[in-house]
Amino acid sequence: MIKQFMEDARLIAGRDPAARSVAEVVLLYSGFHAVCFHRVAHWFYNRKRYFIARLISQLGRFLTGIEIHPGAKIGKGLFIDHGMGVVIGETAEIGDNCTIYHNVTLGGTGKERGKRHPTIGNNVLVSTGAKVLGPFKVGDNSRIGANAVVLSEVEPNTTVVGVPGRAVKRDGHRIIPSIELDQIHIPDPVAQELCRMCRRIERLEEELAIKQGALTQDKAKADEGFDKKRG
């Protein structure tokens, strides 16, 4: 387990530009401490020592402000940046090398039994304030935008923004968002749809203007013919 702790610390130090050393991560990063508490609690949880497991997880919550249920499954290299207010449910699963920012919830949507929390793939970035709710999968290399509310499955290599979350494909451009840590350059599907609507309206207006011009010419010719007949 100590080996796993050190590997987590090295991975975090390599990805966070603010980290000056592995020792700084080990001693000062609350997100790293929360994951360490969780790994110990999860060890007891797997051995059906549920009270001890929950006691350790609550101690970690008290000290770090990050609540991870001891039943959650977490891969290597999870980076919880800042971390305050993060909640990870009992049946949540998180893959390798993911990044989660503060006020993120990986939760359920009701009182159903069994699998009720999301499964997060590898190399996923979950931005500040995002809510991922339900027993579905978020695919590898995906990016969840700040304050997005995700209620359905997310395909790999996809960006999701908005309330409720809407998916935007990255057209063959493969990235590792959990390492890139870019929360700014995220497409806005609403703005894109409005642009498409504006272009369509402009085309329709042009077609209408052409038809109106043709009708005006036809009317003028008809009036001219009528005047000749009268004359």
N, C-alpha and C positions, 0 to 999 in steps of 0.2 A: 504493500500500500504506500509506503514511503517513496518507492520508485515512481509510482503513479503520481504522487503529489509533486515530485520534482519535475516530471515530464510536463505536467500541467503548467507549472510555474515557468518553465523554459518556453513553452509555446506562447503563453501570455506575454512574456517579456519580448519575444520576437515580433509580436503583432501590435503592441501598444507603443506608439511613439513617445508617450510620456514616461514609460518605464526605462530607468537608467541601468537596472541590473536585475538579475534573478532574485537577489537577496531583498531588493525593494519590494518585489511582488510578494515574496513569501511573508515579509514582515508587515506590510502596509496595505495590501489590496484586500478589501472586504469581499469582493467577488471570489477571489481565490480561497479565502477563509471559508466562505459559505459552501463552496464545492468540497473542501476538505471535510467539513462537518457532515456534509451529505454522504460522502463515501463511507465514513465510519457508521453513520446511522443506517445506510443501505445494507452494510454488512450484517448488522444485527437484524434488520428487517427480513433479509433472506433466510435467516435462521429462526424466524418466527418469534424473535424477542421484540415484540411490537411496542411495548411500553418504553423500554430503554431506547429503541430507535426513535420514537416520537419525542422522548425527553431530550435526546441529543439534537434533533432537528429544531426543537423549540429554543434550545440554548443558542444554536446557530442563528436563528431568527432574531433573538433578543440582541445578540452582539453585532449582527451585520445588517439587519433590516431586510434580509432576503429570506423568503420562506420557500423551502424545497421539501416536499413531502418525502419521507424516507423510502417510499415505494417507487419513486420516479427512477428511470434508468437514464444515466448520463454517460456519454462517450468521453473520449479523451479530448483535452484541449478546449474545454468550454471556457469562454471568456465572458464573464458578467461584468460589464464596464459600469462603474459607479454603483449600480445595483439596487439602490434603495427602492423598496416597493415591488420588487420582482416576486411573483408567485408562480410556482410550478406544481401542478397537481399530481396526485398519486399514480395515475396510469400514464403520465406523460413520458415520452421517450425522446431523447435528444442525441443526435449523431455526433460525429467527430468534428472538431475545429469549428464549432458554432460560436457566434457572438450575440449576446443579449444585452440590451441597454436597460436603464432604470424604468420602473413602472410597467414592465411587461407582464402580462398574464398568460400562462398556458393552462387554460381551465376547461371546465365542462359547461354544459348548458342546462343541466337539470339534476334530478335525483336518480337517474338511471344507474344500474349496476354494471359491473364489468368495465371494459375499456370505454372511458368517457373523456379522455384528454388527448390532445394531439400528439402525433409522432413527427418530430422534426428531423429532416434528413441531414446529410453531411454538408458542411461549409455554408450554412444558412445564417443570414443576418436578420435579426429581429430588432427593429429600431424602437426608439423611445416611445413608450405609451401604447404600443401595439397590444391588441387582444386577439389571441388565437384560441377559439372556443369550439370544442367538439372532438370526436374520435376519428379524425381524418389525418392524412399525411401531407406534410409540406415537403415538396421534393428537394433533392440535392441542389445546391448552388442558387437557391431562391433568396429573394430579398423582400422583407415585409416593411413597408414604409411606416414612418412615424404616425402614431395614433390610428393606424388602420385597424379595422375590426374584421377578422377573417373567420368565416363560418363554413367554408367548404374547402375541398381538396385543392392544393396548389401543385401544378405540374413542375417538374425540374426546370431550372434555369429561367424562372419566371419572377417578375416583379409585381407585387400586389400593393395597391394604395387605396385609400378612401374608406368610407363607411356606408354600406358594407363594402368589404374589400373587393376590388376589381383587378383582374389580372392583366398584365401587359407583357407580352413576349419580348425577349431581347434579340430576336432575329438572328440567330446563329452566333451571337457574340458571347462566347463563354467567358465567365469571370468567376472569381472566388470572392463573393461580397463580404464574407465574414473576415477576410484578411484585408480586403480593400478598404473596408470601413467607411464607404461613401454613402451618406444618407441624404445628400443634396440632389445629385443628378439622377432623379427618378422620374420617369415619364408620368404624365398626368392623363389618364384615359378620358376624363371628362373634357379637358381642353382639346384633346385630339378629336373627339367626336364633334365638339362645337366647330372646330375648324373645317371638318368634313361637311357639316351642315351648311356652313357659310359658303363654301365653294359650290355646293349643289344649288343653293339659292341663287348665287350669282349666275350660274349657268342657265337656270330656269328663267331668270329675269332677262338674260340676253336672248334666249329663244323667244320669249314673249314679245320683246321689243321688235325682233325681226318679223314675227307674225303680224304684229300690229302695223308695222311699216308696210308689209305686203297688203294687208287689208285696206290701209289708207290709199295706197296706189290703185288698187282695184276699184275702190269707191270713186276715186277721182276720175278714172277712165269711164266708169259707168255714168257719172254725172255729165262728163263731156259728151258722151254718145247721146244721152238724153237731150242735152241742149241742142245738138245738131239736128236731131229729129224734129224738135219743136220749131227750129228755125226753117 
